[in-house]
């Protein structure tokens, strides 16, 4: 049995000096406004997996009202979602994500993001695709107020 899940997340910028995407620290003029490390890519991936499992979203499992998740590394949350997925008898087949960001440029960081996520998801190389797109200077992304990410995950019964 196969299941497909879609994830979406967005974080606004605040003053700072870096952002974290896919577990990669990227120098930037701002940071993410978030309870955790704000890794919007990993949050969208978590939501895609949870959606495929029909188990809610990341906020249900790791609420921002719980102090234990303050500034937490989102890769820890992703690894917990993987354990939950495996406990339900599923494995991830492949993952496709799109980062929508006017700035900073994503291309120099994509390979490291893919490597981190494949490791955390326990996947073979070539199972994760990440794309970076601008928003053509339109909307909050175009005004450089934040970043949005969509992810699609294909799960299969192990």
Buried (B, 14 or more C-beta within 10 A) or exposed (E): EEBEBEBBBBBBBEEEEBBBBBBBBBEBEBBBEBBBBBBBBBBBBBBBBBBBBEBEBBBEBBEEEEEEBEEBBBBBBBBEBBEBBEEBEBBBBBBBBBBBBBBBEBEEBBEBBBBBBBEBBEBEEEBBEBEBBBBEEEEBBEEBEBBBBBBBBBBBEE
